[in-house]
Amino acid sequence: MEQPSIAEAGRLLRAGQTTSEALTRAALAQIARHDPALNAFITLTESRALADARRADAELKAGTDRGPLHGIPYALKDIYDTAGIRTTCHSKLRVDVVPEADSAVAAQLAQAGGVLLGKLATHEFAIGGPSFDLPFPPARNPWNRDHVPSGSSSGSAVAVASGMVRMAMGSDTGGSIRAPAAYCGTVGLKPSYGRVSRRGVFPLSTTLDHCGPLTRSVEDAAITLQVIAGHDPLDAASADVPVADYLSGLQRGVAGLRIGIPRAFFANAQAVTQEVLDGIDRTANALRDAGATVEDVTLPDFSVFSACGRVIMLSEAFAIHEADMQSRPQDFGAVAFLRFILGATVTGADVIQALRLRRELTDAVNATLDRYDALITASGLAPAPRFDAPAEASAAASPLQTIPFNVTGHPALSVPVGLTASGLPIGLQVVGRPFDEATTLRIGRAVERLTGWEDIALPM
């Protein structure tokens, strides 16, 4: 049986109709049932989870209410530092690293009364995967275990899509929340750059990294963001911008909103599938029928966004790992090593030009969003490829459409809009104005309802 939504679980807890311990034991049973075949978890913290749950039950019984995540089980991508619990980054280089302090988000979730179930599989250092030469196996897509779940928040998406948790935290540097959300049929929210603290999360590219949740529903994502959003003076990139009420307008629908589609991003791409095109068109028509104005818009070419993002990402990633690349190259998995080494070829001039271009691309998106409340576009051009597809074919068959909004920092939400004939999910992105996650989530909620995704059962 599927777990109740975060909101429904909260109502049941406060009405005395369930307990956090009962929710936690149900989640642990689901993990025991499905994780051996899916490899979502690297470290299961069963004792910690039960202790968290019992504490939450005692507090709620005594009248202490920490908010909407009080007593709710969740899990963390294994790049989030957790005091006393290893944080491996799915790598041999950190397989025994046990942080002394929580990351900012882990501390916020603990303060909110959440129940930590454990740490989740990723790609090595959030870039190297899927790979079979690492200390832990790659996570597998619960809709079809022969297909990849994408990455790098792979375990997070798999844990949610298989019903192990309603919410798992991920990170997104080029699409690492939205891509696995699209491939696994979950909601994935990359908030605005600076909206959620990244302190204590192992970096991939400090100017592109974002933290956010993967969830079963848009409402679950809104509830989670309400808890973790806010200024952190100890994160240099954290923005001191007021946090909106993400739930109050969630059910308002889209009547009167203006939505743009940068169709050239995906319509003529060589790898795009007809099922993805049909999914976007069906969603656009449903939004029109619900009262929104939906029109095609023009942005700079997707390849320009992609090249800009890759130059920044690879140069920063190499700088972070340069010492280990020189002293312990044999301890990296092959995929991560080959991707990091590309950063050594990027010149200082390349980086300066990419940063200049980033400003121009951000201005272009902002100019479009001066006329539209949000954009919708593909999350990826095709559903999840198979593990055994050749690497070149996989890249050509299912390129992702996510990196533009890491470059620009706009909030972006991947929402499932249906299944292919082969039974694999298709995702669509909703992109909002800077720090307007409220409208982004509102449109995502309408998409979820209008496409009927909320009525589609989990794969297991």
C-alpha positions in Angstrom: 0.0 0.0 0.0 1.3 3.5 -0.9 2.3 5.7 1.9 0.0 8.7 2.6 1.0 12.1 1.4 3.0 14.2 3.8 0.0 16.4 4.5 -2.3 13.4 5.0 0.3 11.7 7.3 0.5 14.9 9.3 -3.3 14.9 9.7 -3.3 11.3 10.8 -0.5 11.9 13.3 -2.2 14.8 14.9 -5.6 13.0 15.0 -4.0 10.1 16.8 -4.9 7.7 13.9 -1.3 6.7 13.3 2.1 7.2 14.8 5.5 8.2 13.4 6.8 4.8 14.5 4.1 3.1 12.5 4.9 5.2 9.4 8.6 4.5 9.9 8.2 0.8 10.3 6.1 0.7 7.1 8.8 2.6 5.3 11.5 0.2 6.6 9.4 -2.7 5.5 9.1 -1.2 2.0 12.9 -0.7 1.9 13.5 -4.4 3.0 11.0 -5.6 0.3 12.4 -3.6 -2.6 15.8 -2.2 -2.0 17.8 -5.4 -2.6 16.7 -5.2 -6.2 16.9 -1.4 -6.6 20.1 -0.4 -4.6 18.6 3.0 -3.6 20.2 3.0 -0.1 23.9 3.1 0.7 23.4 3.4 4.5 20.2 2.5 6.2 19.9 4.2 9.6 17.2 2.0 11.1 18.1 2.6 14.8 18.3 6.3 14.2 15.0 6.3 12.4 13.1 4.5 15.1 14.6 6.8 17.7 13.6 9.8 15.7 10.1 8.4 15.3 9.6 7.7 19.0 10.8 11.2 19.8 8.4 12.7 17.4 5.5 10.6 18.8 6.4 11.7 22.4 6.6 15.4 21.4 3.4 15.4 19.5 1.6 13.7 22.4 3.0 16.3 24.7 1.8 19.1 22.5 5.1 20.1 20.9 4.5 20.5 17.1 7.5 21.2 15.0 5.6 21.6 11.7 4.5 19.7 8.6 7.5 17.3 8.6 7.3 16.3 12.2 7.3 12.6 12.4 7.6 12.1 8.6 10.3 9.7 7.2 12.7 11.0 4.6 16.2 10.2 3.2 19.2 12.1 2.0 21.4 11.8 -1.1 24.8 10.6 0.2 26.6 13.9 -0.4 24.7 15.6 2.5 26.9 15.6 5.7 25.3 13.8 8.6 26.9 13.9 12.0 28.0 10.5 13.1 26.8 8.8 9.9 29.1 8.2 7.0 28.8 10.4 3.9 30.5 8.5 1.1 29.6 10.5 -2.1 29.4 6.9 -3.6 33.2 6.9 -3.9 36.1 4.9 -2.6 37.8 8.1 -1.7 35.2 8.8 1.0 33.9 5.4 1.9 34.8 5.7 5.6 34.2 9.5 6.0 32.0 10.3 9.1 31.3 14.0 9.4 31.2 15.6 12.8 28.4 18.0 11.9 25.1 18.0 9.9 24.8 19.8 6.7 22.4 22.8 6.9 19.5 20.9 5.3 20.0 17.8 7.5 20.0 20.1 10.6 16.8 21.8 9.4 15.0 18.5 8.7 16.1 17.2 12.1 14.9 20.4 13.8 11.6 20.0 11.9 11.1 16.6 13.5 11.8 14.5 10.4 12.7 10.9 10.6 16.0 10.0 8.9 15.9 6.6 7.2 19.3 6.7 5.7 21.7 7.9 2.9 21.0 7.3 -0.8 22.9 6.2 -3.8 24.3 8.8 -6.2 26.7 9.0 -9.1 30.3 9.3 -7.8 30.8 12.8 -6.5 27.4 13.6 -8.2 28.9 13.2 -11.7 30.4 9.7 -12.3 27.8 7.2 -13.3 26.1 5.0 -13.7 29.1 3.0 -12.9 29.8 -0.6 -11.7 33.4 0.0 -10.6 32.4 1.8 -7.4 32.1 0.6 -3.8 28.3 0.4 -4.1 26.1 -0.7 -7.0 24.2 1.9 -9.1 20.5 2.4 -8.3 18.0 0.9 -10.7 14.8 2.3 -12.2 11.8 0.8 -10.4 9.6 1.1 -13.6 12.1 -1.3 -15.3 15.3 -2.4 -13.6 17.1 -2.8 -16.9 16.8 1.0 -17.4 18.8 3.7 -15.7 17.2 6.1 -13.2 19.4 8.9 -14.4 21.5 10.8 -11.9 23.1 12.0 -10.0 20.2 11.9 -7.4 19.5 8.4 -8.6 18.9 6.8 -5.2 16.6 9.7 -4.2 14.4 9.2 -7.2 14.3 5.5 -6.9 13.4 5.6 -3.2 10.5 7.9 -3.9 9.3 6.1 -7.0 9.3 2.7 -5.3 7.3 4.0 -2.3 10.2 3.7 0.2 9.8 7.4 1.1 7.6 10.3 0.1 10.5 12.7 0.1 14.2 12.5 -0.5 16.8 15.3 -0.8 18.9 15.6 -3.9 21.2 18.1 -5.6 21.2 19.6 -9.1 24.2 21.0 -11.0 23.1 20.2 -14.5 19.8 18.4 -13.9 20.6 15.9 -11.2 17.2 16.4 -9.4 15.0 16.9 -12.5 16.5 14.2 -14.7 16.0 11.3 -12.2 12.6 12.7 -11.4 11.7 12.6 -15.1 13.1 9.1 -15.6 11.5 7.7 -12.5 8.2 9.4 -12.5 8.6 11.6 -9.5 8.4 15.3 -8.9 11.8 17.0 -8.7 12.3 20.7 -7.6 15.4 22.7 -8.2 14.7 25.9 -6.4 16.2 29.3 -7.3 20.0 29.5 -6.9 20.6 30.6 -3.3 17.1 29.7 -2.0 18.2 26.5 -0.1 21.5 26.4 1.8 24.2 24.1 0.3 26.5 24.2 3.4 27.7 20.8 4.3 26.8 19.3 0.9 29.8 18.1 -1.1 30.2 20.5 -4.1 30.4 19.6 -7.7 30.3 23.2 -9.1 29.8 25.9 -6.6 28.3 28.4 -9.0 25.8 25.8 -10.4 24.9 23.6 -7.4 21.4 23.7 -6.0 19.7 21.6 -3.3 16.1 20.5 -3.5 13.7 17.6 -2.9 12.4 14.7 -5.0 8.9 13.8 -3.9 5.8 11.8 -4.9 3.7 14.9 -5.4 4.0 18.7 -6.0 2.3 19.3 -2.6 5.0 17.1 -0.9 7.7 19.3 -2.6 6.0 22.5 -1.5 5.8 21.3 2.1 9.5 20.4 2.0 10.6 23.6 0.5 8.7 25.5 3.2 10.9 23.9 5.8 14.3 24.1 4.1 14.1 27.5 2.3 15.7 30.5 3.8 18.9 32.6 4.1 22.0 30.9 5.5 24.8 33.5 6.3 27.3 30.7 6.3 26.6 29.8 2.7 28.2 32.5 0.6 25.7 31.9 -2.3 22.7 32.0 0.0 20.2 34.7 -0.9 18.6 36.9 1.7 15.2 36.9 0.0 11.9 36.5 1.9 10.4 33.0 1.8 6.8 32.8 0.4 3.9 30.7 1.5 4.2 27.8 -1.0 1.0 26.1 0.0 -1.6 29.0 0.1 -1.9 29.3 -3.7 -1.0 25.8 -4.7 -4.5 24.8 -5.7 -5.4 28.0 -7.6 -5.0 26.6 -11.1 -3.6 28.4 -14.1 -6.5 30.6 -15.2 -5.1 34.0 -16.3 -1.5 32.9 -16.3 0.8 33.4 -19.3 3.1 30.4 -20.1 5.8 30.3 -22.8 7.2 27.2 -24.6 10.8 27.5 -25.9 9.9 25.0 -28.6 13.2 25.2 -30.4 14.9 23.7 -27.4 13.4 20.3 -28.2 11.1 20.2 -31.2 13.9 19.8 -33.8 16.4 17.9 -31.7 17.6 14.7 -33.4 16.9 12.5 -30.3 13.5 13.7 -29.4 10.8 11.1 -29.4 7.2 11.5 -30.6 5.9 10.4 -27.2 7.8 13.3 -25.5 6.4 15.8 -28.1 2.9 14.5 -27.7 3.2 14.7 -23.9 4.3 18.4 -24.1 1.5 19.2 -26.6 -1.2 17.4 -24.5 -0.1 19.3 -21.4 0.0 22.7 -23.2 -3.5 22.1 -24.6 -4.8 21.1 -21.1 -3.3 24.3 -19.6 -5.0 26.3 -22.3 -8.3 24.6 -21.6 -7.8 25.4 -17.9 -7.6 29.1 -18.7 -3.9 29.8 -19.3 -2.4 31.6 -22.3 0.3 29.2 -23.7 2.5 30.5 -26.6 5.8 29.6 -28.2 8.7 31.8 -27.3 12.3 32.2 -28.5 15.3 31.8 -26.3 19.0 31.5 -27.3 19.8 28.1 -28.7 19.9 25.2 -26.2 23.5 24.3 -27.3 24.7 27.7 -26.1 23.3 27.1 -22.6 24.7 23.6 -22.6 28.2 24.7 -23.6 28.2 27.5 -21.1 27.2 25.2 -18.3 29.6 22.5 -19.1 32.6 24.8 -19.2 31.7 26.2 -15.8 30.9 22.8 -14.3 34.0 21.0 -15.5 36.4 23.7 -14.6 35.1 24.0 -11.1 34.8 20.3 -10.6 38.4 19.7 -11.6 39.5 22.5 -9.2 37.7 20.8 -6.3 39.2 17.3 -7.1 42.6 18.3 -8.5 44.6 17.2 -5.5 43.0 13.8 -5.4 43.3 13.5 -9.1 47.0 13.9 -8.8 47.6 11.8 -5.6 44.9 9.1 -5.8 43.8 8.8 -9.4 43.3 5.0 -9.1 40.7 5.5 -6.5 38.2 7.3 -8.7 35.7 5.3 -10.8 36.5 5.5 -14.5 33.4 7.6 -15.4 34.1 10.3 -12.8 37.9 10.3 -13.6 37.3 10.9 -17.3 34.7 13.6 -16.7 36.9 15.4 -14.2 40.0 15.3 -16.4 38.1 17.2 -19.0 38.2 20.2 -16.6 42.0 20.3 -16.9 41.7 21.3 -20.5 39.6 24.4 -19.8 41.5 27.6 -19.9 41.1 30.7 -17.8 39.8 32.6 -20.9 37.2 29.8 -21.4 35.9 30.3 -17.9 35.7 34.1 -18.2 33.9 33.9 -21.5 31.5 31.3 -20.0 30.7 33.5 -17.0 30.1 36.5 -19.3 27.8 34.4 -21.5 26.0 33.2 -18.4 25.0 36.7 -17.6 23.7 37.3 -21.1 21.7 34.0 -21.1 20.2 34.8 -17.7 19.2 38.3 -19.0 17.5 36.6 -22.0 15.5 34.3 -19.9 14.5 37.1 -17.5 13.4 39.2 -20.5 11.1 36.5 -21.6 9.8 36.0 -18.1 8.9 39.7 -18.0 6.2 38.8 -20.4 5.3 35.3 -19.1 4.6 33.9 -15.7 6.6 30.7 -16.4 8.0 28.5 -19.1 7.3 24.8 -19.9 9.7 22.6 -21.7 10.9 19.0 -21.9 12.9 17.5 -19.0 14.5 15.1 -21.4 14.0 14.2 -25.1 13.3 10.5 -24.4 12.5 8.2 -21.6 15.2 6.4 -19.6 17.7 4.3 -21.7 18.8 0.8 -20.8 22.0 0.2 -18.7 23.4 -1.9 -21.5 23.0 0.7 -24.2 26.4 1.8 -25.5 27.5 5.1 -23.8 27.4 7.0 -27.1 23.9 5.7 -27.9 22.6 6.5 -24.5 23.8 10.1 -24.7 22.3 10.5 -28.2 19.0 8.7 -27.3 18.1 10.6 -24.2 19.9 13.9 -23.8 18.6 16.0 -20.9 17.1 19.5 -21.3 17.9 20.7 -17.8 21.2 22.5 -17.7 19.9 25.9 -19.0 18.3 26.7 -15.7 21.4 25.8 -13.7 23.2 28.3 -15.8 20.5 31.0 -15.1 19.6 29.9 -11.6 15.8 30.0 -12.2 13.5 27.7 -10.2 12.7 24.6 -12.3 10.3 21.7 -11.5 10.1 18.4 -13.3 6.6 16.9 -13.2 5.6 13.6 -14.7 3.0 13.9 -17.5 2.5 10.3 -18.5 3.9 6.9 -19.5 5.3 5.7 -22.8 3.9 2.7 -24.6 6.8 0.7 -23.0 5.7 1.9 -19.5 8.4 4.4 -18.8 7.7 7.9 -17.4 7.9 11.2 -19.3 8.7 14.4 -17.5 8.0 18.1 -18.2 9.8 21.1 -16.7 8.1 24.2 -15.3 10.5 27.1 -15.0 9.6 30.2 -13.0 10.9 33.7 -12.3 13.8 34.0 -9.8 12.5 33.1 -6.3 9.0 32.6 -7.5 8.8 29.0 -6.5 5.2 29.6 -5.5 4.0 30.1 -9.1 6.3 27.3 -10.4 4.7 24.9 -7.9 1.2 26.2 -8.6 1.6 25.4 -12.3 3.2 22.1 -11.5 0.3 21.2 -9.3 -2.1 22.0 -12.2 0.0 19.9 -14.6 -0.1 17.0 -12.2 -3.9 17.2 -11.9 -4.7 18.0 -15.6 -2.5 15.1 -16.9 -4.0 12.6 -14.5 -0.5 11.7 -13.1 -1.8 11.9 -9.5 -4.0 8.9 -10.3 -1.2 6.7 -11.7 0.0 4.1 -9.2 3.6 3.6 -8.3 5.4 0.8 -10.1 5.7 -1.4 -7.0 
